[in-house]
């Protein structure tokens, strides 16, 4: 079965923090090992804004499966051929941008599930781990574990959050905070009352059906507000922050004079 996805779902069923990273402009297979060794729970490869090739994404997903570490993918859209091609590359799940209606999720469901449940045609470099492509094998080893996270990035999505959360393929609701704030007319003001009200509405919708909300990037603040499915930033932002903090500490550290032998005369 799709073991990394099944184990990630099991973590989401608890109240423990589930923490991941978004790779938008820097990604490579070795990043899977870095994330795992750093104590993260998952990695998202961003193909909505990223420029990664099919071959690279498939290798990253393969590395994740072999390391039993969940690799998800954010797609460009919910369009049928996009979803089918994304699954061909072997991710454990999909992050779907700007989902507003259950009709979009119905379309995704058709692209995930094999006939007679849907229109999926398995294949591609990322599906060779399956023993076979029989209907029931695909259902039991893939469909039942695959992760789907629709991102809510508009007022329409907020208004339909309860219906989206109830959809059978949805693992968790996702937030697209920047785009959502832009659609709400308060870009980028994360403390604006309208924005906070929208977040509360989305969280209430997910809580109502026992599902989580995927949210970031200020993971500490979000965790304090009750969010547990978190992402902490992008590869580039975290690396830049770590470098900047190291440089700052070095520059602000007081330099001590070298010790000298008391028997030696002081410098002239």
Secondary structure, DSSP 4 states (H G I P E B T S, - for coil): --HHHHHHHHHHTSSS-EEEEEESS---THHHHHHHHTT-SEEEEETTT----HHHHHHHHHHHHHTT-EEEEE-S---HHHHHHHHHTT-SEEEESS---HHHHHHHHHHHSBTTT--B---STT-TTSS---HHHHIIIIITT-EEEEEE-SHHHHHTHHHHHHSTT-SEEEE-HHHHHHHHT-TT-TT-HHHHHHHHHHHHHHHHTT-EEEE-S-HHHHHHTT--EEEEEEHHHHHHHHHHHHHHHHHHSPPPPPP--TTSPPP-
